[in-house]
Amino acid sequence: FVVDSNFFIQAHRSVYPLDVVPSFWNKIKELAANGTIISLDKVKDEIYKNDDELKAWCTENLPPDFFEKSAPLISAYRRVIIWAMSKKEQYHQRALDEFLAADEADAWLIAYCLEHNITLITHERSSPNSRKKIKIPDACISFKVDYMDTIAMFRVLKEVF
């Protein structure tokens, strides 16, 4: 599984705060250590832009190779970008600009899943009629990339804690 930044951010900020649900974070540490979950350098950049408890936890608990480099994905990334640009009639320019920004993780995550035939973990929900934001699930659907949220992943893995 490859995880989106909201996997960490939402857990930390609202659902599983570090100080309240340490068992969740211990499970994440375990899944990262055994290679069940990984992420990308673009996600790391999104998380690490805030100098907070989440950044500290990631720095101390995730393996050095957890955040894989996105550069080798350029061919798959190009496919995702071409797809997004073909949606100019649907999305506002601001939505396209955000999705197409090279420092944004979303398109890179989808590219990684395309390249590696892996499931993407995100908390975003499909919104096929949206004009304001390209949602990860809608791009995944177009590319036949599997996606699910954190709880669905735990169920697939039969993880309890």
Buried (B, 14 or more C-beta within 10 A) or exposed (E): BBBBBBBBBBBBEEEBBBEEBEEBBEBBBBBBEEEBBBBBBBBBBBBBEEEBEBBEBBEEBBEEEBBBEBEEBEEBBEBBBEBBEEBEEBBEEEBBEBBBEEEBBBBBBBBBBBBEEBBBBBBBEBEEEBEEBBBBBBBBEBBEBEBBBBEEBBEEEEEEE
